[in-house]
Each structure stands twice: as structure tokens, then as C-alpha cells.
């Protein structure tokens, strides 16, 4: 599973960054950016995002 951030929906609130157990998400220029190499596909960011801007990719 790849995690995809919809940059149009992302407000850069940082909820995903705070919730990520492996620190794979950073907010840069007010948008969430996922480090795919660090991400362990746990889905926490998908559940935590209040804007529903994060989803499973293919």
C-alpha cells in the first residue's frame, strides 16, 4: 500500500505528522509529505486526517 496525500485537500494541520508512529510524514510548505521509505503502511495517518486528504494508493 502506498499512502497518497491529496494536496488540494491537505491544510497542513499536522495531525498526521503528530500521529505517525514512525515519523514518516512531515509538513512542508503547509502540506503533508510522506517518506515512502520510512512509511510502514499502518494507516494511522489515513484515520487521523480530519480533511480526509490521505488515502491508500495502488
N, C-alpha and C positions, 0 to 999 in steps of 0.2 A: 504494500500500500504506500503510495506517495501522498504526502499531505500538500494540498493546494490552498493558497491564500488568494481570495478574490480581492484584488487591490481596490476595486470600486466600492466594495462593502466595508473594507477594513478602515477603522477610525483611528488605529494606533493607540488604543486604550491601554494595552499592556497586560490584559488579563491572561492571555495565552502565554506570554513570556513568564509571568509570575507562576502560572500553574504547571509549566513544563518541568517534569521531574529530571530531565537530562539536559536542561538549558539549551535546547536545540532551536529555540525561537528568540529572535532579537527584534526589537522595534527600532527601525532605522528610517529616518525621514518621515516619521509618523505613520509607518506601515510595517506590518509584521513580515519578517523574512525567516524562512525555515532553512536550517542547515541540514540537508538531506543525509549527510554522512553521520551526523550525530543523532538524528531522529530515530527512535526505536518503535515508531508506529503504534504507540499506546492509545492514541485517540483522545487524550486528555484535553488537548487544545480545541478539538472539534466540539467537545462537550462544554467547555468553558466559554467559548466565544459568544458574547452577548449579541453580536451582529450577524451571527451565522455566516461569517466570512471565510471560515476554514472548512474544508471538506476532504474526503478521500479522493485521490486521483486514481489514475489507472496504472 
